[in-house]
């Protein structure tokens, strides 16, 4: 009986802990806010840290790449990948 009560208490305390972690939003991801002084730094960042985004960025022509950089400078909280993909979709 003692063992049953102990196991029951451990189980219930684990579920309480899980509820607390869920309320704290443990698995939520926050967009990393980065800012760049030059367009070349922006391109290097894409190349090293976001290679899949860089592939689509490379496919854009020079004016579209500049628009992506300027839009990112205006809205640093926006996701860079989303900005690149929106510009990529507009090209056709």
C-alpha positions in Angstrom: 0.0 0.0 0.0 2.9 2.4 0.9 4.5 1.7 -2.5 1.2 2.3 -4.3 0.8 5.7 -2.6 4.4 6.6 -3.4 4.1 5.7 -7.1 0.8 7.6 -7.3 2.3 10.7 -5.8 5.3 10.6 -8.1 3.0 10.2 -11.1 0.8 13.1 -10.1 3.6 15.4 -9.4 5.1 14.6 -12.8 1.9 15.7 -14.5 1.8 18.9 -12.5 5.3 19.7 -13.7 4.3 19.0 -17.3 1.4 21.4 -17.0 3.8 24.1 -15.7 6.2 23.5 -18.5 3.4 23.8 -21.0 2.1 27.0 -19.5 5.6 28.4 -19.7 5.6 27.7 -23.4 8.7 25.6 -23.4 8.5 24.4 -27.0 7.7 27.8 -28.6 10.3 29.0 -30.9 11.1 32.7 -31.1 12.4 34.3 -34.3 16.0 35.3 -33.8 16.4 39.0 -34.4 19.5 39.9 -36.2 20.6 43.2 -37.8 23.3 43.9 -40.3 25.4 46.9 -41.2 25.9 46.1 -44.8 24.2 43.9 -47.5 27.4 41.8 -47.7 27.0 40.9 -44.0 23.4 39.9 -44.7 24.5 37.7 -47.6 27.2 36.0 -45.5 24.8 35.4 -42.7 22.4 33.7 -45.1 25.2 31.7 -46.6 26.5 30.3 -43.3 23.5 30.1 -41.1 20.5 29.7 -43.5 21.8 27.7 -46.5 18.3 26.6 -47.7 17.1 30.2 -47.7 20.3 31.3 -49.4 19.6 28.9 -52.3 16.3 30.8 -53.0 18.0 34.2 -52.3 20.6 33.4 -55.0 17.9 32.7 -57.6 16.7 36.3 -57.2 18.0 39.0 -59.5 20.0 41.9 -58.0 17.1 44.3 -57.5 15.0 41.6 -55.8 17.9 40.8 -53.5 18.2 44.5 -52.6 14.5 44.6 -51.9 14.8 41.6 -49.5 17.7 43.3 -47.7 15.8 46.6 -47.4 12.6 44.9 -46.3 14.6 43.1 -43.6 16.2 46.4 -42.4 12.7 47.9 -42.1 11.2 45.0 -40.3 13.9 43.1 -38.4 11.3 41.2 -36.5 10.0 39.5 -39.6 11.4 36.1 -40.6 14.1 36.3 -43.2 13.1 33.1 -44.9 9.5 34.4 -45.3 10.8 37.7 -46.8 12.9 35.8 -49.3 10.1 33.4 -50.3 7.6 36.2 -50.7 10.0 37.9 -53.1 10.7 34.6 -54.9 7.0 34.1 -55.4 6.6 37.6 -56.9 9.3 37.0 -59.6 7.0 35.0 -61.8 
